[in-house]
């Protein structure tokens, strides 16, 4: 196999604890489980996050919170369903008004 063009696989992050600026790649990312606080309305008491460890102070740097992403998806789906339902109800009301007028 031959690489024709290298992709953008290296990313940069700054540690909020010690200020170290470092680069990481996909192989450096770990998924860890954390106690979620405060508890969400879905009663998920733990959250999973993609993290990297700072090479200087060994602090855990959260790259993405998988639970927050999941909850946002649930909320977006819920809003979409409500909008569709409201749209259907409005269309039904318009249809009934037209029916009464006829």
N, C-alpha and C positions, 0 to 999 in steps of 0.2 A: 504494500500500500504506500502511496506517495501523497504527501500533503501539498496541495497546490496553493492554498492561501490559509494562513492561520486566522482563526476566529478571535473574537474579543472575549477571551476566557479569564483574563486577569482583571480583578476589580480592586478598588482602593477604598479604605475606610480609616476613620480617625477614632482612636479610643477616647471615650469621654472621661475616663479616669486619669490617664497619664499623658494624653495628648499625642501618643505615638501614631504616626501615619504609616500604614503598611498596606501591602498588596496581598490578596488571597485569590485562590481559584476554587473551582467546584470541589476538588478533593479535600480542601481545608474545612468545608462546611459540615457541621454536625447538627443533628436534630435532637433537641433535649426537651425533657418534660419539666414544666415548672408549675408550682401551685398558683392558680389564678386568683387574683385579689383585685378588686372586689368580685364577688361571684356574679355571674351574668344571669340574665333572665331565663337562660336555657339550663341553668344549674350544672354547668360544666365546671367542675372544681379544679381541673388541671388544664394547662395549655401546652401545646407543642410549638416550639420555635426553632427556626434555623439560626444557628449561631456560629461564630468563629471566636477563637481565643486570642487575645492580644499577646503577641510574642514577647512583649516587654514586661507587662505587669500581670499577665495571665488572667485578666478580667474577661468575663464572658460578654461578648458584644452581640446583641440580638439583631439579626438581619431582617427577619420577617416573622411575624406572629401568625402561625397557621390557624390558631383558633379565631383570631380577629378576622382573618381572611374568610374563614368558613362562616362566621356569624354575619359578616357583611354580605356574603352571597345569599344566606338565608333571608336577610332583611330585604335585599334587592328583589328576590323572588316573591316575597310576601307583598311588597309594594306593587310589583307587576301584576300579581293576581288581583289585588284590590282595585287597581286601575282598570283592569279588564272587566271586573265585576261592576264597577261604577259605570263604565262605558255601556255595558249591556243594559243596566237598569235605566240609564238615561235614554238609550235608544228605545227601550220598551215603553217608557213614559211618553216619548214623542209619538210613537206608533199608536198608543191608546188615545192620546189627544186628537190625532188625525182621525182615528176611528170614530170618536165621539162627534167630531165636527161634520162627518159625512152623513 
